[in-house]
């Protein structure tokens, strides 16, 4: 593979490794929010109206920011009917072809995310609940997560293509 593609793969993998490991810690923040909400309701008798939505936002950030790292680590679930019987180059060829569908899907998802985020910022969109938080922060995080996943899918495509050619990117 040419040098710029190798540099792209290395930089995308490095960024998603850092972002993915950061996303892991969001589970502790989520646990703290839920613990606070439970303690507030049980001990103080005062329910908090923001805990459910905040936990949903944190969980969304967790899986969207961690999705690219999960792809990088080959931790996604695969259906193995004939895939396991293929040679490593055969698997790489199959992966290089099928990742193109993922890239297309993520491209469409990114376009929708950008449009939705732009709308939320332009019109100050709020959620229709008692807490009524602004939605643009979570939409920005979601769009960034989809963008990072798209970059990781491109990185994976280049790695699979190189493997299929018999010259893996180290």
N, C-alpha and C positions, 0 to 999 in steps of 0.2 A: 504494500500500500504506500502511496506517496506520503511524504513528510507532513503536509498540512492535515491529512486525514488522521495520521497517527497522533498529531498534536491535539486535534479535535477530540479524539477518543480519550486520550489521557486527561485532558482538561475537563471534559464532561464527566468522566468517571470520578475525578477528584472532587468536583463541586457536588455531585450527587452523593458521594460518600459522606461529606461534611453535613450536607442538608439532611440526609437520611439519619445520621447519628444524632443530629439535633432533634429530629422529629421523634426519636425514641423517648426523649425526655418529656415530651408533651403528655405522655401517659401519667407521669408523676403530677403534672399540673392538673390533669383531668381528675386524678384521684383526690388531690387536695380540694378541688372545687366541690366534688361530690361529698367528701368527708365534711367540709364546712357546711354544706347544705343540710346534711343529715344531722350534724351536731346542732345547728341553728334551730332546726325543726324539733328535734327530740329534747334537747337540753333546755334551750331558751324558749321553746314554743313559738318561735317566730319563723315562719317559712320564708325563704328567699325566692323571688319570682324569676330571677335571672339564671339560676343554676342549671336548669334543664337546657336552655338554649346555649349557654356558654359551654356546657359539656358536649353538645352537638357540634358546635363550632370547633372546639378543640379536637374532637374525634375526626372531623372532616379534614382539618389541617394535618393530623397525624397520618391518616392513610393517603392523602393526596401528596404530601411532601415526602412520605416514605415510600411511595409507589415506585419511583425511579430507582431508589436504592434496592428495593426488593427485586426489581428487574435485573439490576446489575449483579446481584448475588445469586441469580437464578432461583429465586425462592417462590416464584409464581407457580401455581398449580398447572400441570400439563396433563392432558389426556393421552395415555400411552397405549395405543392399539398396535401400531406397527413401528412407532418411533424408536423404541428400545432395541429393535432388531437391526436398525440401520447402523452403518459404520459412522465413525465420528464425522467424516466428510459429508456423508449422506444426511446426518442430522443437521450439520451446519447449512447445507444447501436447503433443506426443508425449512429451517429457521429463517434463513435469508429471504425466502419467498413469503412465508407467512407473516413475517414482521412488517412487510409492506402494507398488509391490511390493517395492522395495528397503527402504523404511521398515518395512514389515511384517516382512520377513526380519530386519532388524537389531533390531527390537523383540523378536522371538522369541530371537535370538542373545543379546541383552542379558539377557533373563530367565534363560536357561541359564547365561550367564557369571556373573551374580550368585549364582545357586544354587550353582554349582560353586566359586566363590570363597568363599562362606560355608562350604561343607563343608570346603574346604581349611584355612580359618582355624580353624574349630571343632575339627576333629580332628587338626590338625597334619600334614596329608597330606604324605608324602614320595614322591619318585620311587623306583622299585624298581631302583636301580643301585648300583654300588659307592660313588659319591659321595653318593647319597641326599639331594639338596637338598630343602629345603622348597618346596612348589609354590605357596604362597599369593602370594609376590611376583610371580611371572610371571602368575598368574591375575588379580591386581589390575591389572597393566599391560594385560593382554589385555582385561579388562572396560572399563577406561578407554578403550582404543582403539576398542572397539565403540561405546561411548557417544558419543565424539567423532565417529565416523563417522555415527551416527544424527543427531546435531545438525547435521552438515554436510549430510546428506541432506535434513533439514527446511529448512535454509537454501537449498539448491539448489532445492527444491520452490517456496519462496516467490519466488525469483528467476525461475524458469521460469514460474510463474503470472503474475507481473508482466509478463514479456516477452510472454507469450501474449495478455495484455490490451492490449499496446501501450504500456505504461508501465513500462519497465525500472527496476529498482533500481540506482542508480549506485553 
